[in-house]
Amino acid sequence: MPSLADSFLPGLAQEEIQRAVYDLHLYVPNEIYELYRWRNGKSAFNTACEGVHFSYLWLLPFTLALEKYHELKRYPYNETPICFEGKSLFPFAEFDDDILTVLMTDKSSESSQVLWIPSESVSKPQLMYSNLTSMALTLSESYESGAFFVDGDGFIDSIDVKTAEILRRHNPDINEFYISCSRKLFINRELTSDILEDIKLISESLVRFKDPEVINILSNFYCSLVSVLSENSEYCRMKIVEILGQFYDVKVIPLLVSALHDRSAGVRHTAEESFANLRNLSPSEDSPLLMLIQEVVDPLISSLEIIDIVPTGYTHAANIILSSNVIEQVFQALLHHDELVRKEAVLLLGETNNPMVIEPLVRMLNDPSPLVRETAQAALAKIR
């Protein structure tokens, strides 16, 4: 788009940037120098020009970035992640009125993690990318792979499953940071008011990265709460179910099925909404996981009044799937013509960790698909 290319300002000389930041008595990463030597931001934000195609990302001109820097000096830094507490942040881009920043230091450095500062005062800053290069690679691959695309109405849209994979691949340290936070938050934690706030703050980042390890952490925490009668426990269970409803992975199905039978009406309702969200997250109409949900979960939801089970742990939760009006749908999925649907059904049975499913899984060792046979072998090893 010529109008977009013309909106970039000519790059600055290294000396110009150094003079501009000299009075700050801090260093910006070398990646910032490289960025502004290439282009001095964009002259103005043009919604018609780049809003659709670049998802509202506006590279700030350097003088405006300096103005934003002084505004951020008044930001409540006790609200930033602990690794950034008391540090100075240099803004370089805006994203839907939010700000992307890097860390300033008292020594020269090659790069810095990219921090996202939301415009809403109720939200806390979050780590977004490992560095500027990782950010560029993430966005570039997201567009090139079709994870970001322009829909029929001309608006930018995304396939969340794909964007999460790309995000994890190019920003492994940020992903590991949030996994570590999850372990600290959800393992052996007391149900204080602090944990409720922490869950609320970390949930968006967990959903953005969608790391499969988080599913196990959240599922185990949910199971530790089902026998706890308190408002805090109910809120945590609802939040966990809401988060897992945004992970397009067969491993979330046993927990969400369990939540359909939770003693709390709020949790049950959230579980139904989560299954509805999983359908919306499907990258295509013929997605194997979507077909599995339609064939196995939908009949369960439509006949919930028949089942009256309150789960007491993850094993019991998974075994709800083995109830008479559900297991037949799972077994039927094992006969599906699509090998990927059969694979998802095998994975689901493996998650039950129940000897009752050994016989059908053994039969799947003779499936014509090597992928299904391999999955069945792994599922059996898990149960045994």
TORKOL-4160 file (C-alpha; in steps of 0.2 Angstrom, whole numbers, padded with zeros to 4 digits, m for minus):
384
<pt num="1" X="0000" Y="0000" Z="0000"/>
<pt num="2" X="0009" Y="0016" Z="m0006"/>
<pt num="3" X="m0001" Y="0027" Z="0007"/>
<pt num="4" X="0006" Y="0016" Z="0021"/>
<pt num="5" X="0024" Y="0016" Z="0015"/>
<pt num="6" X="0023" Y="0035" Z="0013"/>
<pt num="7" X="0017" Y="0038" Z="0031"/>
<pt num="8" X="0034" Y="0032" Z="0038"/>
<pt num="9" X="0046" Y="0046" Z="0042"/>
<pt num="10" X="0064" Y="0045" Z="0037"/>
<pt num="11" X="0076" Y="0037" Z="0049"/>
<pt num="12" X="0087" Y="0046" Z="0062"/>
<pt num="13" X="0105" Y="0046" Z="0063"/>
<pt num="14" X="0113" Y="0037" Z="0078"/>
<pt num="15" X="0119" Y="0054" Z="0085"/>
<pt num="16" X="0102" Y="0062" Z="0084"/>
<pt num="17" X="0095" Y="0047" Z="0095"/>
<pt num="18" X="0110" Y="0048" Z="0107"/>
<pt num="19" X="0107" Y="0067" Z="0110"/>
<pt num="20" X="0089" Y="0065" Z="0113"/>
<pt num="21" X="0091" Y="0052" Z="0126"/>
<pt num="22" X="0107" Y="0059" Z="0134"/>
<pt num="23" X="0097" Y="0069" Z="0147"/>
<pt num="24" X="0088" Y="0054" Z="0153"/>
<pt num="25" X="0104" Y="0047" Z="0160"/>
<pt num="26" X="0098" Y="0029" Z="0155"/>
<pt num="27" X="0101" Y="0018" Z="0140"/>
<pt num="28" X="0088" Y="0012" Z="0128"/>
<pt num="29" X="0092" Y="m0005" Z="0120"/>
<pt num="30" X="0102" Y="m0006" Z="0104"/>
<pt num="31" X="0086" Y="m0013" Z="0095"/>
<pt num="32" X="0078" Y="0004" Z="0098"/>
<pt num="33" X="0093" Y="0013" Z="0089"/>
<pt num="34" X="0091" Y="0001" Z="0075"/>
<pt num="35" X="0072" Y="0003" Z="0074"/>
<pt num="36" X="0073" Y="0022" Z="0073"/>
<pt num="37" X="0088" Y="0022" Z="0061"/>
<pt num="38" X="0077" Y="0013" Z="0049"/>
<pt num="39" X="0062" Y="0024" Z="0051"/>
<pt num="40" X="0057" Y="0038" Z="0063"/>
<pt num="41" X="0040" Y="0031" Z="0066"/>
<pt num="42" X="0024" Y="0035" Z="0056"/>
<pt num="43" X="0018" Y="0053" Z="0054"/>
<pt num="44" X="0001" Y="0050" Z="0060"/>
<pt num="45" X="m0011" Y="0035" Z="0063"/>
<pt num="46" X="m0022" Y="0032" Z="0048"/>
<pt num="47" X="m0036" Y="0020" Z="0052"/>
<pt num="48" X="m0042" Y="0018" Z="0034"/>
<pt num="49" X="m0024" Y="0015" Z="0029"/>
<pt num="50" X="m0016" Y="0003" Z="0042"/>
<pt num="51" X="m0030" Y="0000" Z="0055"/>
<pt num="52" X="m0036" Y="m0015" Z="0045"/>
<pt num="53" X="m0020" Y="m0022" Z="0039"/>
<pt num="54" X="m0008" Y="m0019" Z="0054"/>
<pt num="55" X="m0021" Y="m0022" Z="0068"/>
<pt num="56" X="m0019" Y="m0004" Z="0075"/>
<pt num="57" X="0000" Y="m0004" Z="0078"/>
<pt num="58" X="0007" Y="0013" Z="0077"/>
<pt num="59" X="0026" Y="0016" Z="0078"/>
<pt num="60" X="0028" Y="0032" Z="0087"/>
<pt num="61" X="0040" Y="0046" Z="0080"/>
<pt num="62" X="0054" Y="0048" Z="0092"/>
<pt num="63" X="0049" Y="0065" Z="0099"/>
<pt num="64" X="0032" Y="0058" Z="0103"/>
<pt num="65" X="0040" Y="0043" Z="0111"/>
<pt num="66" X="0050" Y="0054" Z="0122"/>
<pt num="67" X="0034" Y="0063" Z="0127"/>
<pt num="68" X="0026" Y="0047" Z="0131"/>
<pt num="69" X="0041" Y="0042" Z="0141"/>
<pt num="70" X="0039" Y="0057" Z="0153"/>
<pt num="71" X="0020" Y="0053" Z="0155"/>
<pt num="72" X="0025" Y="0035" Z="0160"/>
<pt num="73" X="0036" Y="0042" Z="0173"/>
<pt num="74" X="0021" Y="0045" Z="0183"/>
<pt num="75" X="0014" Y="0027" Z="0181"/>
<pt num="76" X="0012" Y="0017" Z="0197"/>
<pt num="77" X="0026" Y="0005" Z="0195"/>
<pt num="78" X="0021" Y="m0005" Z="0210"/>
<pt num="79" X="0008" Y="m0011" Z="0197"/>
<pt num="80" X="0021" Y="m0019" Z="0185"/>
<pt num="81" X="0027" Y="m0037" Z="0185"/>
<pt num="82" X="0040" Y="m0039" Z="0199"/>
<pt num="83" X="0055" Y="m0040" Z="0186"/>
<pt num="84" X="0051" Y="m0022" Z="0180"/>
<pt num="85" X="0047" Y="m0014" Z="0197"/>
<pt num="86" X="0056" Y="0002" Z="0199"/>
<pt num="87" X="0063" Y="0002" Z="0182"/>
<pt num="88" X="0060" Y="0015" Z="0168"/>
<pt num="89" X="0051" Y="0010" Z="0152"/>
<pt num="90" X="0053" Y="0018" Z="0135"/>
<pt num="91" X="0038" Y="0018" Z="0124"/>
<pt num="92" X="0040" Y="0015" Z="0105"/>
<pt num="93" X="0022" Y="0010" Z="0099"/>
<pt num="94" X="0004" Y="0011" Z="0102"/>
<pt num="95" X="m0008" Y="m0003" Z="0100"/>
<pt num="96" X="m0027" Y="0001" Z="0102"/>
<pt num="97" X="m0022" Y="0015" Z="0114"/>
<pt num="98" X="m0011" Y="0003" Z="0124"/>
<pt num="99" X="0007" Y="0006" Z="0124"/>
<pt num="100" X="0022" Y="m0005" Z="0120"/>
<pt num="101" X="0038" Y="m0002" Z="0129"/>
<pt num="102" X="0055" Y="m0008" Z="0132"/>
<pt num="103" X="0066" Y="m0008" Z="0148"/>
<pt num="104" X="0079" Y="0006" Z="0150"/>
<pt num="105" X="0095" Y="0002" Z="0160"/>
<pt num="106" X="0110" Y="0011" Z="0167"/>
<pt num="107" X="0121" Y="0001" Z="0155"/>
<pt num="108" X="0121" Y="m0002" Z="0136"/>
<pt num="109" X="0111" Y="m0018" Z="0131"/>
<pt num="110" X="0107" Y="m0026" Z="0115"/>
<pt num="111" X="0089" Y="m0029" Z="0118"/>
<pt num="112" X="0075" Y="m0029" Z="0131"/>
<pt num="113" X="0058" Y="m0038" Z="0134"/>
<pt num="114" X="0043" Y="m0029" Z="0127"/>
<pt num="115" X="0030" Y="m0024" Z="0140"/>
<pt num="116" X="0012" Y="m0020" Z="0136"/>
<pt num="117" X="0004" Y="m0006" Z="0146"/>
<pt num="118" X="m0015" Y="m0006" Z="0145"/>
<pt num="119" X="m0024" Y="0010" Z="0143"/>
<pt num="120" X="m0037" Y="0004" Z="0156"/>
<pt num="121" X="m0032" Y="0008" Z="0174"/>
<pt num="122" X="m0040" Y="m0008" Z="0180"/>
<pt num="123" X="m0027" Y="m0019" Z="0170"/>
<pt num="124" X="m0009" Y="m0022" Z="0175"/>
<pt num="125" X="0005" Y="m0021" Z="0162"/>
<pt num="126" X="0010" Y="m0038" Z="0155"/>
<pt num="127" X="0026" Y="m0046" Z="0147"/>
<pt num="128" X="0022" Y="m0048" Z="0128"/>
<pt num="129" X="0038" Y="m0052" Z="0118"/>
<pt num="130" X="0056" Y="m0058" Z="0122"/>
<pt num="131" X="0062" Y="m0043" Z="0112"/>
<pt num="132" X="0059" Y="m0032" Z="0097"/>
<pt num="133" X="0066" Y="m0045" Z="0085"/>
<pt num="134" X="0055" Y="m0058" Z="0092"/>
<pt num="135" X="0040" Y="m0046" Z="0091"/>
<pt num="136" X="0044" Y="m0043" Z="0073"/>
<pt num="137" X="0045" Y="m0062" Z="0069"/>
<pt num="138" X="0029" Y="m0066" Z="0079"/>
<pt num="139" X="0019" Y="m0053" Z="0069"/>
<pt num="140" X="0027" Y="m0057" Z="0052"/>
<pt num="141" X="0024" Y="m0076" Z="0054"/>
<pt num="142" X="0006" Y="m0072" Z="0060"/>
<pt num="143" X="0002" Y="m0063" Z="0044"/>
<pt num="144" X="0012" Y="m0074" Z="0032"/>
<pt num="145" X="0004" Y="m0090" Z="0039"/>
<pt num="146" X="m0014" Y="m0083" Z="0039"/>
<pt num="147" X="m0015" Y="m0083" Z="0058"/>
<pt num="148" X="m0019" Y="m0065" Z="0056"/>
<pt num="149" X="m0031" Y="m0062" Z="0041"/>
<pt num="150" X="m0043" Y="m0049" Z="0034"/>
<pt num="151" X="m0061" Y="m0055" Z="0036"/>
<pt num="152" X="m0075" Y="m0052" Z="0024"/>
<pt num="153" X="m0080" Y="m0036" Z="0031"/>
<pt num="154" X="m0062" Y="m0029" Z="0030"/>
<pt num="155" X="m0057" Y="m0031" Z="0048"/>
<pt num="156" X="m0042" Y="m0039" Z="0055"/>
<pt num="157" X="m0046" Y="m0056" Z="0063"/>
<pt num="158" X="m0035" Y="m0070" Z="0070"/>
<pt num="159" X="m0035" Y="m0089" Z="0072"/>
<pt num="160" X="m0031" Y="m0090" Z="0091"/>
<pt num="161" X="m0023" Y="m0107" Z="0090"/>
<pt num="162" X="m0011" Y="m0103" Z="0077"/>
<pt num="163" X="m0006" Y="m0086" Z="0085"/>
<pt num="164" X="m0003" Y="m0095" Z="0101"/>
<pt num="165" X="0009" Y="m0107" Z="0093"/>
<pt num="166" X="0018" Y="m0094" Z="0084"/>
<pt num="167" X="0019" Y="m0083" Z="0100"/>
<pt num="168" X="0026" Y="m0098" Z="0110"/>
<pt num="169" X="0039" Y="m0102" Z="0097"/>
<pt num="170" X="0047" Y="m0085" Z="0096"/>
<pt num="171" X="0045" Y="m0080" Z="0114"/>
<pt num="172" X="0049" Y="m0095" Z="0124"/>
<pt num="173" X="0056" Y="m0086" Z="0139"/>
<pt num="174" X="0040" Y="m0076" Z="0141"/>
<pt num="175" X="0030" Y="m0092" Z="0139"/>
<pt num="176" X="0040" Y="m0100" Z="0153"/>
<pt num="177" X="0038" Y="m0085" Z="0164"/>
<pt num="178" X="0019" Y="m0087" Z="0164"/>
<pt num="179" X="0020" Y="m0106" Z="0166"/>
<pt num="180" X="0031" Y="m0102" Z="0182"/>
<pt num="181" X="0018" Y="m0090" Z="0188"/>
<pt num="182" X="0005" Y="m0103" Z="0186"/>
<pt num="183" X="0014" Y="m0115" Z="0196"/>
<pt num="184" X="0017" Y="m0103" Z="0210"/>
<pt num="185" X="m0001" Y="m0097" Z="0209"/>
<pt num="186" X="m0011" Y="m0113" Z="0208"/>
<pt num="187" X="0000" Y="m0126" Z="0217"/>
<pt num="188" X="m0002" Y="m0127" Z="0236"/>
<pt num="189" X="m0010" Y="m0110" Z="0237"/>
<pt num="190" X="m0023" Y="m0105" Z="0250"/>
<pt num="191" X="m0039" Y="m0097" Z="0245"/>
<pt num="192" X="m0036" Y="m0079" Z="0250"/>
<pt num="193" X="m0042" Y="m0063" Z="0242"/>
<pt num="194" X="m0025" Y="m0061" Z="0234"/>
<pt num="195" X="m0026" Y="m0077" Z="0224"/>
<pt num="196" X="m0043" Y="m0070" Z="0216"/>
<pt num="197" X="m0034" Y="m0055" Z="0210"/>
<pt num="198" X="m0019" Y="m0064" Z="0204"/>
<pt num="199" X="m0030" Y="m0076" Z="0194"/>
<pt num="200" X="m0039" Y="m0062" Z="0186"/>
<pt num="201" X="m0022" Y="m0053" Z="0181"/>
<pt num="202" X="m0013" Y="m0068" Z="0174"/>
<pt num="203" X="m0028" Y="m0076" Z="0165"/>
<pt num="204" X="m0026" Y="m0065" Z="0149"/>
<pt num="205" X="m0008" Y="m0070" Z="0147"/>
<pt num="206" X="m0012" Y="m0088" Z="0150"/>
<pt num="207" X="m0025" Y="m0088" Z="0136"/>
<pt num="208" X="m0014" Y="m0078" Z="0124"/>
<pt num="209" X="0000" Y="m0092" Z="0125"/>
<pt num="210" X="m0011" Y="m0107" Z="0127"/>
<pt num="211" X="0003" Y="m0118" Z="0133"/>
<pt num="212" X="m0003" Y="m0136" Z="0136"/>
<pt num="213" X="0006" Y="m0138" Z="0152"/>
<pt num="214" X="m0005" Y="m0124" Z="0160"/>
<pt num="215" X="m0020" Y="m0136" Z="0156"/>
<pt num="216" X="m0013" Y="m0149" Z="0169"/>
<pt num="217" X="m0009" Y="m0136" Z="0182"/>
<pt num="218" X="m0027" Y="m0128" Z="0181"/>
<pt num="219" X="m0036" Y="m0145" Z="0180"/>
<pt num="220" X="m0027" Y="m0151" Z="0196"/>
<pt num="221" X="m0031" Y="m0134" Z="0205"/>
<pt num="222" X="m0049" Y="m0136" Z="0200"/>
<pt num="223" X="m0050" Y="m0153" Z="0207"/>
<pt num="224" X="m0042" Y="m0148" Z="0224"/>
<pt num="225" X="m0057" Y="m0135" Z="0225"/>
<pt num="226" X="m0072" Y="m0146" Z="0222"/>
<pt num="227" X="m0074" Y="m0151" Z="0240"/>
<pt num="228" X="m0071" Y="m0133" Z="0247"/>
<pt num="229" X="m0087" Y="m0124" Z="0251"/>
<pt num="230" X="m0083" Y="m0106" Z="0249"/>
<pt num="231" X="m0086" Y="m0091" Z="0238"/>
<pt num="232" X="m0068" Y="m0090" Z="0234"/>
<pt num="233" X="m0068" Y="m0108" Z="0229"/>
<pt num="234" X="m0083" Y="m0105" Z="0217"/>
<pt num="235" X="m0075" Y="m0090" Z="0209"/>
<pt num="236" X="m0059" Y="m0099" Z="0206"/>
<pt num="237" X="m0067" Y="m0114" Z="0198"/>
<pt num="238" X="m0077" Y="m0102" Z="0187"/>
<pt num="239" X="m0062" Y="m0093" Z="0182"/>
<pt num="240" X="m0052" Y="m0109" Z="0178"/>
<pt num="241" X="m0067" Y="m0116" Z="0168"/>
<pt num="242" X="m0067" Y="m0099" Z="0158"/>
<pt num="243" X="m0049" Y="m0100" Z="0155"/>
<pt num="244" X="m0049" Y="m0118" Z="0149"/>
<pt num="245" X="m0063" Y="m0114" Z="0137"/>
<pt num="246" X="m0051" Y="m0104" Z="0127"/>
<pt num="247" X="m0038" Y="m0118" Z="0125"/>
<pt num="248" X="m0043" Y="m0127" Z="0109"/>
<pt num="249" X="m0036" Y="m0144" Z="0115"/>
<pt num="250" X="m0044" Y="m0161" Z="0119"/>
<pt num="251" X="m0036" Y="m0161" Z="0136"/>
<pt num="252" X="m0048" Y="m0148" Z="0142"/>
<pt num="253" X="m0063" Y="m0159" Z="0139"/>
<pt num="254" X="m0063" Y="m0170" Z="0154"/>
<pt num="255" X="m0062" Y="m0155" Z="0166"/>
<pt num="256" X="m0075" Y="m0145" Z="0157"/>
<pt num="257" X="m0087" Y="m0160" Z="0157"/>
<pt num="258" X="m0084" Y="m0162" Z="0175"/>
<pt num="259" X="m0088" Y="m0143" Z="0177"/>
<pt num="260" X="m0105" Y="m0147" Z="0169"/>
<pt num="261" X="m0109" Y="m0156" Z="0185"/>
<pt num="262" X="m0102" Y="m0144" Z="0197"/>
<pt num="263" X="m0112" Y="m0140" Z="0213"/>
<pt num="264" X="m0112" Y="m0122" Z="0208"/>
<pt num="265" X="m0124" Y="m0116" Z="0195"/>
<pt num="266" X="m0112" Y="m0102" Z="0190"/>
<pt num="267" X="m0098" Y="m0115" Z="0186"/>
<pt num="268" X="m0110" Y="m0126" Z="0176"/>
<pt num="269" X="m0116" Y="m0111" Z="0166"/>
<pt num="270" X="m0098" Y="m0106" Z="0163"/>
<pt num="271" X="m0094" Y="m0123" Z="0157"/>
<pt num="272" X="m0108" Y="m0123" Z="0144"/>
<pt num="273" X="m0101" Y="m0106" Z="0138"/>
<pt num="274" X="m0084" Y="m0113" Z="0137"/>
<pt num="275" X="m0089" Y="m0127" Z="0126"/>
<pt num="276" X="m0098" Y="m0114" Z="0115"/>
<pt num="277" X="m0082" Y="m0104" Z="0115"/>
<pt num="278" X="m0072" Y="m0120" Z="0109"/>
<pt num="279" X="m0084" Y="m0122" Z="0095"/>
<pt num="280" X="m0081" Y="m0104" Z="0090"/>
<pt num="281" X="m0062" Y="m0106" Z="0091"/>
<pt num="282" X="m0062" Y="m0120" Z="0079"/>
<pt num="283" X="m0051" Y="m0116" Z="0064"/>
<pt num="284" X="m0063" Y="m0125" Z="0052"/>
<pt num="285" X="m0079" Y="m0133" Z="0051"/>
<pt num="286" X="m0071" Y="m0150" Z="0049"/>
<pt num="287" X="m0059" Y="m0148" Z="0063"/>
<pt num="288" X="m0057" Y="m0165" Z="0072"/>
<pt num="289" X="m0059" Y="m0158" Z="0089"/>
<pt num="290" X="m0075" Y="m0149" Z="0084"/>
<pt num="291" X="m0082" Y="m0165" Z="0077"/>
<pt num="292" X="m0078" Y="m0174" Z="0093"/>
<pt num="293" X="m0087" Y="m0160" Z="0103"/>
<pt num="294" X="m0102" Y="m0162" Z="0092"/>
<pt num="295" X="m0103" Y="m0180" Z="0093"/>
<pt num="296" X="m0098" Y="m0183" Z="0111"/>
<pt num="297" X="m0101" Y="m0167" Z="0122"/>
<pt num="298" X="m0117" Y="m0160" Z="0113"/>
<pt num="299" X="m0127" Y="m0176" Z="0117"/>
<pt num="300" X="m0121" Y="m0174" Z="0135"/>
<pt num="301" X="m0126" Y="m0156" Z="0137"/>
<pt num="302" X="m0143" Y="m0160" Z="0130"/>
<pt num="303" X="m0146" Y="m0173" Z="0143"/>
<pt num="304" X="m0139" Y="m0166" Z="0158"/>
<pt num="305" X="m0154" Y="m0169" Z="0168"/>
<pt num="306" X="m0151" Y="m0187" Z="0167"/>
<pt num="307" X="m0135" Y="m0187" Z="0175"/>
<pt num="308" X="m0133" Y="m0182" Z="0194"/>
<pt num="309" X="m0114" Y="m0183" Z="0198"/>
<pt num="310" X="m0104" Y="m0171" Z="0209"/>
<pt num="311" X="m0085" Y="m0174" Z="0205"/>
<pt num="312" X="m0073" Y="m0176" Z="0219"/>
<pt num="313" X="m0057" Y="m0176" Z="0209"/>
<pt num="314" X="m0049" Y="m0177" Z="0192"/>
<pt num="315" X="m0051" Y="m0195" Z="0190"/>
<pt num="316" X="m0070" Y="m0194" Z="0194"/>
<pt num="317" X="m0072" Y="m0179" Z="0183"/>
<pt num="318" X="m0064" Y="m0189" Z="0168"/>
<pt num="319" X="m0075" Y="m0204" Z="0172"/>
<pt num="320" X="m0091" Y="m0194" Z="0169"/>
<pt num="321" X="m0087" Y="m0197" Z="0151"/>
<pt num="322" X="m0089" Y="m0215" Z="0154"/>
<pt num="323" X="m0107" Y="m0213" Z="0160"/>
<pt num="324" X="m0119" Y="m0224" Z="0149"/>
<pt num="325" X="m0126" Y="m0209" Z="0139"/>
<pt num="326" X="m0109" Y="m0202" Z="0134"/>
<pt num="327" X="m0097" Y="m0217" Z="0132"/>
<pt num="328" X="m0106" Y="m0223" Z="0116"/>
<pt num="329" X="m0103" Y="m0207" Z="0107"/>
<pt num="330" X="m0084" Y="m0208" Z="0111"/>
<pt num="331" X="m0084" Y="m0226" Z="0105"/>
<pt num="332" X="m0093" Y="m0221" Z="0089"/>
<pt num="333" X="m0080" Y="m0208" Z="0087"/>
<pt num="334" X="m0067" Y="m0221" Z="0087"/>
<pt num="335" X="m0075" Y="m0228" Z="0071"/>
<pt num="336" X="m0075" Y="m0211" Z="0062"/>
<pt num="337" X="m0069" Y="m0210" Z="0044"/>
<pt num="338" X="m0057" Y="m0196" Z="0048"/>
<pt num="339" X="m0041" Y="m0202" Z="0057"/>
<pt num="340" X="m0039" Y="m0186" Z="0066"/>
<pt num="341" X="m0056" Y="m0188" Z="0074"/>
<pt num="342" X="m0051" Y="m0205" Z="0079"/>
<pt num="343" X="m0035" Y="m0199" Z="0086"/>
<pt num="344" X="m0044" Y="m0185" Z="0097"/>
<pt num="345" X="m0056" Y="m0199" Z="0103"/>
<pt num="346" X="m0041" Y="m0210" Z="0108"/>
<pt num="347" X="m0034" Y="m0195" Z="0117"/>
<pt num="348" X="m0050" Y="m0192" Z="0126"/>
<pt num="349" X="m0051" Y="m0210" Z="0133"/>
<pt num="350" X="m0033" Y="m0209" Z="0138"/>
<pt num="351" X="m0037" Y="m0194" Z="0149"/>
<pt num="352" X="m0049" Y="m0204" Z="0159"/>
<pt num="353" X="m0035" Y="m0214" Z="0166"/>
<pt num="354" X="m0048" Y="m0228" Z="0169"/>
<pt num="355" X="m0045" Y="m0247" Z="0166"/>
<pt num="356" X="m0062" Y="m0248" Z="0158"/>
<pt num="357" X="m0056" Y="m0240" Z="0142"/>
<pt num="358" X="m0041" Y="m0252" Z="0140"/>
<pt num="359" X="m0050" Y="m0264" Z="0128"/>
<pt num="360" X="m0056" Y="m0251" Z="0115"/>
<pt num="361" X="m0039" Y="m0243" Z="0116"/>
<pt num="362" X="m0030" Y="m0260" Z="0112"/>
<pt num="363" X="m0042" Y="m0262" Z="0097"/>
<pt num="364" X="m0036" Y="m0245" Z="0091"/>
<pt num="365" X="m0018" Y="m0252" Z="0090"/>
<pt num="366" X="m0024" Y="m0261" Z="0074"/>
<pt num="367" X="m0031" Y="m0245" Z="0067"/>
<pt num="368" X="m0025" Y="m0242" Z="0049"/>
<pt num="369" X="m0018" Y="m0225" Z="0053"/>
<pt num="370" X="0000" Y="m0225" Z="0061"/>
<pt num="371" X="m0005" Y="m0209" Z="0069"/>
<pt num="372" X="m0020" Y="m0217" Z="0078"/>
<pt num="373" X="m0010" Y="m0232" Z="0083"/>
<pt num="374" X="0004" Y="m0222" Z="0090"/>
<pt num="375" X="m0008" Y="m0211" Z="0100"/>
<pt num="376" X="m0017" Y="m0227" Z="0107"/>
<pt num="377" X="0000" Y="m0234" Z="0112"/>
<pt num="378" X="0004" Y="m0218" Z="0122"/>
<pt num="379" X="m0014" Y="m0218" Z="0130"/>
<pt num="380" X="m0012" Y="m0236" Z="0136"/>
<pt num="381" X="0005" Y="m0232" Z="0143"/>
<pt num="382" X="m0003" Y="m0218" Z="0153"/>
<pt num="383" X="m0017" Y="m0229" Z="0160"/>
<pt num="384" X="m0006" Y="m0243" Z="0164"/>
